[in-house]
């Protein structure tokens, strides 16, 4: 089983869109996939038309009440499940401040009743707080969705630093395995320059004992595509909403 956190402290870079549609693409390919919504905005949950107010168990209760992650799963298709989020997650960090091993609760609750899955994809919130720490302490891999903007490079350095600290103290198996450029405009000169900068950085880290030393930039890039933005309002993935769109083609290629 591969456990992958989609991690970036910046919002609007494509974490939720990628979690939802990469997960759906893997399920379409015959894999058993669990998606975990750790964002208090609950956009991944909404993406699949799940009403978190009606969900008996959410990731909030997994963390705060110590309920096994497996018990929170909502079946979307025969091969795709979602652990839904709720806005209550916004106060979880305060409620857990004095809890022992608060950074590892998700991992403990995931392992208490093992998941029957080929892939677990975790949608992290746009922050470097306790919720994201729980995600990357449980995960063995990090995928970093990036926009090809200059400021994204500064954020990437901070993300790598955080991953390095977590690997040293909480999760020695953690590594950055993939960088995905989202919302790409192939005609933009700046995009090519930013991609080149990231490539140079990664090439300079080869052979070093860093969590990102073996990371790749995915050959697939996700193009700007309005259909990807429209699909959540229909409570489904891009493959049910617009299967012939560029967005569907890109996530199939990524999978």
N, C-alpha and C positions, 0 to 999 in steps of 0.2 A: 504493500500500500504506500503510495506517495502522498505526503501531507504537505500542502503548499500554501503559504500565506501570500496573498496579494497585498503588498505593503508599500505605502507612500504617505508621508504626512501631509501632502498637499491634496486638497479636494479637487474633483473635476478632471482627474487625469485618466480615468477609465478603469478604476479598480472594480467597481460593482458591475459595469457592463462586461468586463472581461470575466469576472467570476461567474456571472450568470451564463454567458454565451459559450465560453470555453467549457464550462461544466456540461451544458446542454449538448455541445458538439461531441464531447467524450461519451456521454450517454448514448447519443445517436450511433456512435461507433461500437456500441456493445459493452462499454465499461460501466461499472457500478460506481456512482458518484454521489458524494455527500458535500453539500454546500453549507458553510457555517457563516451566519450573519452576525458579526461582532460590532456593527456600526449602529449607534443609537438612532440614526436617521431611518434605519430599517428599509433602505431602498432595495436591497436584494430580496428581502421578504416581499415587498410590494411588487417587485419585478415579476414574481410568479403568482400574483393575485392572492397572496395569503394575508388574511386579516389577523395581525398580531394580537389584537384585542380578544379574538376568539380562540387563539392558540392556547391550549392548556399549559404547555411548558415552552418557555422561550430561553434564549441564551442568558437572559438576565437571571432566571431561576437556576440555570445550570451553575452559574458563578456564585450567586448569593445564597441559594438554598442547598447547594451541593448535590444536585440531581444529575445522574449520568447523562452525558450528551446524547447517547443513543435514544433515550426516552423522549427527547425533544423533536425528533425527526418527523417532518411532514412530507408525505409521499407526493411527488409531483408527477412522475411517470414510473414505469416498472423498474427503471434503472437510475432514477434521480430523486434525491431527497434534500430537503432544506431544513436546517435548524434555524427557526425564525428569530428575529430580533424584536425589540420593543423600545419605545422611547424611555422606558424605565432604566435602560442600560446607562443612561446619562448620569445617574446617581450611584451607579455600582462602584465607581472608583472611591467615592466617599464612604460608602458602606463597608468596603473591604479594607479600609486603610489600616486597621489594627488586626487584620486576619493573618494568621501564620501562613507562610508560603503563598501569599496572595497572587504572586506572579505565575504560579504553576497550577492554579485551580482548573483551568480548562484542560490541561494535559492529564491531570489526575482524574477528572470526570470523564474524559474521552477513553481512558484506559480502564476505567472501572467496569465497563461493559463494552468490550471491543466492537468496533464498527466493522460490518461486512461490506467493505468498499475497496475499489481499486484506487480511487483518488478521493482525497479530502481537500477542498479548496476553501480557504478562509478569507472572507471579505473584511479587511481591517478598516477601522475608522481613520479619518484624516487627522491623526495626532500621534504623538509618541508616548502616550500615557499607558495606564495599566491594562487597558483592553488590548492594545497592540502588543504589549509585552506578553500577555497571555497567549496571543496568537503565535508569536514567533518563538515562544518557549515550547509550545506544543508542536509546531511545524518542524519538519526537517529541511525544508527548502523555502526560499523566498523568490517570488517573481516580482520584479519591479516595473510596474507600468509607468511610462514616462511620456510627456509631451516633448516634442523637439523644440523647446524654447531654452534660451540661454539661462534663465533663472532656475530651470530644472536641474542644471548641473550643480549648483550650490546645494540644493535640497538633497541631491543624490549623495554627496559627501557626508551629510549628517545621517542619512539612512544607513550608509555603510558603517559609520562609526557605531551606531546603535546596534546593528547586527553583530559587530565585532565584540562589543561589551556583553551582549547576551550570550554569545558563544563561549566567552571566557568564564562567565559566572553561572549560567542557568541551563544552557543547552549546547553541549560540545559538538553535537552533530549538525548544527545549523549552518547552512551555506546559501549564498545567493547563486542560483543556477541559471536564471534567465532575465533578460531585460527586454521589455516589449514597448515599442514605440506606438502610441495610440493617437488618433485624431490627426493623422498625417496628411500633409499636402505635398505630393511628390514634386510639385513645381516650385516649392519654396526653397530658396537658396539657404536660408538660415537652418532649415531642418537638416539638410545635408551636412552643414558645418557642425551642428550639435551631435549628430550621429557619429561623425568623424572624431570628435573630442572624446566621446564615450568609448569608442573603439580603442583610441590611443591609451586611455586610462587603463582599460582592461588588459591590453597587451603589455603594459608596463608592470602589471601585477602578476603575470604568469610566473609560476615557479615559486612564488612567495607563499608563506603560510597564513593567508588571509581568507576569510569566508567567501570572498568574491573572486579568488584567484582563477577559478575554473568557469566563471560565469560566461555565458554567451549572449550575444544580441540575436534575438530571433530573426531569422530570414523574413518571416512574415511580419508585416506592419499592418496596423488597422487603420484603414483610410477613414477620412471624414465621411459619414454616411447618416443622413437624417433618419433612416429607417431604424438604426440602432437606438436613437433617442425616442422614437415613437413606440417601440415594442413594449416597454414597461407599462404604458397606459392601457395596454390590452392584456396585461397579466400573463405574458408568455415570452419565450425566448425569440430571438430573431428567426429561428428556423420554422416556427409556426406562423410568425407574423409576415415575414418577407423572405422566403427561402431562396429566392433568386437574386437577392440584393448583394451589393458589394460587401456589406457587413457580414452576411452569412458566409460568403466565400472566404473572407479573411479569417473568421473564427474556425471554419472547417480546416483551413490550411494550417492554422496554429495548432489545432488538436492533432 
